[in-house]
């Protein structure tokens, strides 16, 4: 969770070229408890069948483009190098992010990723 908290903080500061959402297979009550206990206000979607996204385990991060296509997945708990790769891939200087913020992220908005 510390890494996800870091990503959320970066998003709030306009330092990510991505919008974060959390998808859980768990029931809504459990998801709410986890998010509240971790002090994360990332939009969370409970009771999602992860196999619909071809995800076989958690944690998994999936970068999806504006048309809903998977750009890059990261499977499993990431070590320092994996976390650095994620940040390098989705992190952008605030000036770049602000110019891209109007783009729709269909997958995150509708949860219809292939």
SVG drawing of the C-alpha trace seen along z (x, -y; Angstrom):
<svg xmlns="http://www.w3.org/2000/svg" viewBox="-21 -23 37 39">
<polyline fill="none" stroke="black" stroke-width="0.4" points="0.0,0.0 2.8,-2.5 3.6,-2.5 -0.1,-3.0 -0.3,-5.9 2.8,-7.4 1.1,-7.1 -2.0,-8.7 0.0,-11.6 1.7,-12.1 -1.6,-12.1 -3.0,-14.7 0.1,-16.8 -0.4,-16.5 2.7,-14.4 1.1,-11.4 0.0,-11.0 -2.7,-8.6 -5.8,-8.4 -5.8,-5.8 -8.6,-3.5 -8.6,-0.4 -10.5,2.8 -11.2,5.5 -12.8,8.9 -13.9,8.4 -17.3,7.3 -18.1,3.6 -17.9,3.6 -14.4,5.2 -13.2,2.8 -14.4,-0.2 -12.7,1.0 -9.4,1.5 -9.5,-1.9 -10.5,-3.7 -7.9,-1.9 -5.2,-2.7 -6.4,-6.3 -6.7,-6.0 -9.4,-7.9 -8.7,-6.3 -12.0,-5.5 -12.6,-1.8 -14.7,0.7 -15.6,3.8 -16.9,7.2 -15.2,7.1 -14.4,10.4 -10.7,10.0 -10.7,12.7 -12.7,10.3 -9.5,8.3 -7.3,11.4 -5.8,10.8 -4.9,14.0 -3.5,12.5 -3.0,9.4 -1.5,6.9 -1.5,6.1 -1.2,2.6 -2.4,2.1 -1.7,-1.0 -4.6,-1.5 -4.7,-4.1 -7.6,-6.4 -9.1,-3.8 -9.1,-1.1 -6.1,0.8 -3.5,2.3 -0.3,0.4 1.7,2.2 0.9,4.5 2.9,5.0 2.1,8.2 2.9,9.0 4.4,6.9 7.1,4.7 10.6,4.3 12.3,0.9 13.2,1.3 9.6,2.2 8.2,-0.7 10.8,-3.0 9.7,-1.6 6.0,-2.4 6.8,-5.9 9.0,-6.5 6.2,-5.2 3.3,-7.1 5.0,-10.0 5.2,-13.3 6.2,-16.8 3.2,-18.8 3.2,-21.0 2.9,-18.0 0.1,-16.4 -2.0,-19.5 -2.1,-19.8 -3.2,-16.2 -5.8,-16.2 -8.8,-16.7 -8.3,-13.4 -10.9,-10.8 -9.7,-7.6 -12.5,-5.3 -11.3,-2.2 -11.3,-4.0 -14.6,-5.6 -16.5,-2.6 -14.5,0.4 -14.8,2.0 -11.2,2.9 -10.6,5.9"/>
</svg>
